[in-house]
Amino acid sequence: MLENKRNSIAKDSFVLMFVKCITLAVGIVQAMILARTLSKELYGTYSEALLVISFFSPLFSLGLDNAINYFFNKTNDFDCKSNYINTIVFLSGLFGLCGGIILFICKNVISAYYGNSEIIPIMIYIAFRPCLTNLIALYQPLYISSGYARVIAIRNLVISICQVLIIALCSARTDNLTTIFLFLLILDIVQLFFFAQYYGHNNFHINPFKYKREYIKSILTYAVPMMLANAVSTLSINMDNLVISNLMTVKDYALYTNMSKELPFSFIAASFTAVVTPQIVKLLSNNKIDKFRALWSDYLEIGYTVTWPLCIGAFLMAPQLIEILYSTKYLDTQGIIVFRIYTIVAMIRFTYFGMVPTALGETKIVFYYSLISLGINMCLNYLFFYLIGMCGPPFATFLSIVIMGFFYFRRSMLLTKSNFVIVFRLKKALILCIEMIIVGVLTIYFNKLISLFSLNVIVDFLAGFCFFVGIIFLLKYKDMKRLINNMNKV
């Protein structure tokens, strides 16, 4: 039987936030290791293989991770919950397997797109990872809704450490990408087995073969628009990578993929979104609009209060950070510009823009807006690439996200009869921007002073980054404490 193990939103969010930070940091450590041990050609091939996994996982997901959140929290009936979960897992496994077979059959087409035949031998090890990724992803909202956020946190930490060990040991002994992807595939299988066994022991055993045919229609009616939206969003997000990997060399893509790699800054939004979303669904379902607005406002404010200073700190210290992460061979003028644009992109991702429509079951809105964003991004990507080269696609990504965010906020305000200025707390956001500009100027002069006495790039980076972020966080300490206390009361 399901147990009530509800924890406070802020506490669960910080648990996930910490481990999300560790997970992203571990991804960067993997890139640091491989950027130094592999040639640019091999690193480019490795990045292309990862792009296949990250690009096709949402396409094969059917939006079922969102369906877990929606159907699990919509009813209190235990049998109904378990039947929905069994059916959702069945659908995810079925479409994932079909997708893996299609990917493997199309390995020559993928190789031709990249213009890289080295991708063919490793396709057998990456074709079915989207299926495993999606099945694993189903358990996160399920665990959080069941009160097991800390289990997710511990799992992410352990898996992250294992991934680093695999990358480090394999790259130290061989530069064979097949070995690396084989062990990562095995690791995915192990963590899926753990998730299934732990949840079965503590709640109920999920059996996809006990799916309910009569539930499939309602699940797909909700999830397919989300899947289409995710597919469109994924295509939009990866448009720059698709353009660069197709139109430029494997070496160029090796540079670009590092410069565009996600830094551990947007983990704030991701962690709070994972815990806040079930509460948002419950509040809106029970028509508690005032409590919803208060929670949404707190969620938005803590998102930009923490995310923006971290991103601007990285923007200011970009050359030093690139050298630390990827070595001097990736310290390129165009690369630094791309890196800085992506720190600004990370600022915009301080929230999940489609949270309100998703929570209200208005998934078609998410699809339509994602389609608009894709159209804008696709046109701008190619236009800006031919106008300004490698720096064009990231700028196109930035503009498309800004436009999409505007549409989402406008629609969310209409759906909940809310006021943007009040909900977003625009005055506080503007004050934060002014404070960052002032402290940013001081940081530039401070870093010049430090560089006169230091010959170590790590010291230069830490001094400048900690100076900027430390001052901003001290200024915002009381606000963050207030927000955490508010969210703990929900």
C-alpha positions, 0 to 999 in steps of 0.5 A: 500500500502507498505510504504518506511520506510527504516532505516539504517542497523546499527540503525535497527540492534542495536534496534534488538540487544538490544531486542535480548539481553533482550530476551535471558536474560529473557530466562536465568531469567526463567531458574534461577527461575525454577532451584531454584523452581523446583526439578531437575527431574521436571526441566529436564522434563521442559527442555525435553519439550522445546527440543521437541518445539525447535527441531521440529519447524525447521522441520515443518517450510519448510524453509519458513522464508527464503522464505519470505526474498527472494521473498518479496525483489526480486520483487517490484510488490505489487500484486506479493509480497502479493500473495507470502506472502499469499501462504507462510503463507498458506503452513506454517500453513498447515504443522504446523497443520499436524506436531502438530497432528503427535507430539500429536499422537507420545507422547508415542514414545517421552516419551519412548525416554526420558524414562520419562512418565511425558512428556505425560500429557503436550504434548497437550500444546506443540504439536502445539507450533512449528506451532505457533512459525513458523507462528510468525517467518514469520513476522520478515523478513516481518516486517524488510523488510517493515521497522518495525524493531522497532515494532519487537523489542518492541514486543520481549521486551513485550513478554519476560516480559510476559514470565517471569511473567508467569514463576514467578507467576506459579512457585510461586503458583504451580510446575505443568508444565501443567499450565506453558505450557498452559499460554505460549501457550496462549501467542503465540496465542496472539502475532500471532494475534497482528502481523497479525492485525498490519501488516494488518492495516499498509500494507496489510491483509495477507489471507492464503486462497487466496494462489496461487497454481501456486506459490507453486512450485517456493516457495517450490523449494527455501524453501524445500532445506532450510527446509532440511538444517534447519532440518539437522542443527537443528538435528546437533545443538541438537545432544548433547541434544538428546544424553544426554537426551537419555543416561543419567538420567533426573537429568543429563539432568537438569544439562546439559541443563543449562550448554549448555543454550545459553547466550546473546552473539550471539545476535550480529550476529542474530540481524545484520543478520536479517537486513543485509540479505535483503540488501545482497539479493538486492546488489547481485541481482543487481550485486553490488559486491563491495558494497556487499563485503564491507557490508559483511566485516563490518558485519563479523568484527563487529560480532567477535569484539563484540561477542568474548570478551563477550564469553571469559569474560564468559569463564574466570568467569564461576564458578561465573556465574554458581552460580549466574544463577543456584545456587550452586546445579548446580556447578559441575566440569563436568558442568563447563567444558561443560559451558566453551566449549559452550562459545567457541561454541558461539564465532563461531556463530558470523555470519550466515555462509549460508548467501551468498548461501541463498542470491544467491538462492543456497539453495542446498549448505546450505542443502549439507553442513548441511548434512556434519555437521550432519554426523560429529556431529553424529559420534563425539557425540557418540564417545566422549560421550563414551570416556569422558562422558558428556563433549564429546557432546559439544566438538563434536558440537564445531568441527562440527561447525568449519568444517561447517564454513570452507566449507561455507566460502570457497564456499561463496568466490568462489560464489562471487569471493572474498578473505577470508583474505581481506573479513574476515579482518584476520589481525584485527581478529588476533590482537583481539585474541592477545589483549584478551590473554593479557587482559585475563591473567591480568583479572585472577590476577585482579580477584584473588585480588578482591576475597581477599576483597569480599565475594559476588559472584556477585561482583567477577563476575562483577568485573572480567567480566567488567574488561576484556570486558571493556578494550577490548571494549575501545581498539576497540571503534574506530573500532566499530564506523567506522563499524557502520558509514560504515553500516549506509551509505549502 
